[in-house]
Amino acid sequence: MEDNDLKQENDMENTFKVINDRGEEIMCDILFTFDSEETKKSYIVYTDNSKDENGNIQVYASIYDPNQEDQKLEPITTEQEWKVIETILNTLQEEIKKKIDTANDEEGNNEQ
């Protein structure tokens, strides 16, 4: 029972609500946060688990202040900032693909 309570608490820390342009509350999952030495800002990367026209889960990024209690997400407005985020997302995607490929290779070797 204690494990379930802990998991539930962790889930709550990894989610937040935003209000869209239509005034609707949407629950979002935090994928990760990071600080950039290059821009001297903190970023949050998150998803509302909606899918684009190709069936890919949509991912968003914003600037935030981790020390502020009442959070306001700020839009990313410079090409430099988008390049920093894009580089991190591409690196993560490559690492995940390598792990999947390694797992598939190991699985194939076990079947022989």
C-alpha positions in Angstrom: 0.0 0.0 0.0 2.8 2.4 0.8 4.3 1.8 -2.6 1.1 2.8 -4.3 0.9 6.0 -2.3 4.5 6.9 -3.2 3.8 6.2 -6.9 0.7 8.3 -6.9 2.7 11.2 -5.3 5.4 10.9 -7.9 2.8 10.9 -10.7 1.3 14.1 -9.3 4.7 15.8 -9.3 5.1 14.9 -13.0 1.9 16.4 -14.1 0.4 19.9 -14.3 -2.6 21.6 -15.7 -2.7 24.3 -18.4 -5.6 26.4 -19.7 -5.8 26.5 -23.5 -7.0 29.4 -25.6 -10.6 28.0 -25.3 -10.4 28.2 -21.5 -10.3 24.4 -21.1 -8.1 22.8 -18.4 -5.7 20.3 -19.9 -3.6 17.8 -17.9 0.0 17.6 -19.1 2.9 15.2 -18.4 6.3 16.6 -17.7 8.8 14.7 -19.9 11.9 16.5 -18.5 13.3 19.8 -17.4 16.8 21.2 -17.9 18.9 24.3 -17.5 20.9 25.7 -20.4 24.2 27.3 -19.6 24.1 28.7 -23.1 20.9 30.7 -22.6 21.0 30.9 -18.8 17.3 29.8 -18.6 15.4 26.8 -17.4 13.1 24.8 -19.7 10.3 22.4 -19.3 9.4 19.8 -22.0 6.0 18.3 -21.7 3.1 16.7 -23.6 -0.7 16.7 -23.3 -0.6 13.3 -25.0 -2.5 14.5 -28.0 -1.4 13.3 -31.4 -0.6 15.2 -34.6 -1.9 14.3 -38.1 0.8 11.6 -38.4 -0.1 9.9 -35.2 2.9 11.2 -33.3 2.5 12.4 -29.7 2.8 16.2 -29.6 5.6 17.6 -27.4 5.9 21.2 -26.2 8.6 23.2 -24.6 8.5 26.4 -22.6 10.7 28.6 -20.4 10.0 28.4 -16.7 11.4 29.6 -13.3 12.0 26.5 -11.1 12.2 28.8 -8.0 8.8 30.4 -8.6 5.9 28.9 -6.6 3.1 30.1 -9.0 4.5 28.9 -12.3 3.9 30.8 -15.6 5.2 29.1 -18.7 6.9 31.6 -21.0 7.1 31.0 -24.8 10.4 30.2 -26.5 10.9 33.0 -28.9 14.5 32.7 -30.3 15.9 30.4 -32.9 18.9 29.8 -30.5 16.7 28.5 -27.8 14.8 26.2 -30.2 18.1 24.8 -31.5 19.2 24.0 -27.9 15.9 22.1 -27.3 16.0 20.4 -30.7 19.5 19.2 -30.0 18.5 17.7 -26.6 15.4 16.0 -28.1 17.4 14.5 -31.0 20.0 13.2 -28.6 17.4 11.6 -26.4 15.7 10.1 -29.4 18.9 8.6 -30.6 19.7 7.1 -27.2 16.2 5.5 -27.0 16.6 4.1 -30.5 20.0 2.6 -29.6 18.4 1.0 -26.4 15.6 -0.5 -28.5 18.0 -1.7 -31.2 20.2 -3.3 -28.5 17.2 -4.9 -26.8 16.0 -6.3 -30.1 19.5 -7.6 -31.0 19.7 -9.4 -27.6 16.2 -10.8 -28.1 17.2 -12.1 -31.5 20.3 -13.7 -30.1 18.3 -15.4 -27.4 15.9 -17.0 -29.9 18.7 -18.7 -31.9 
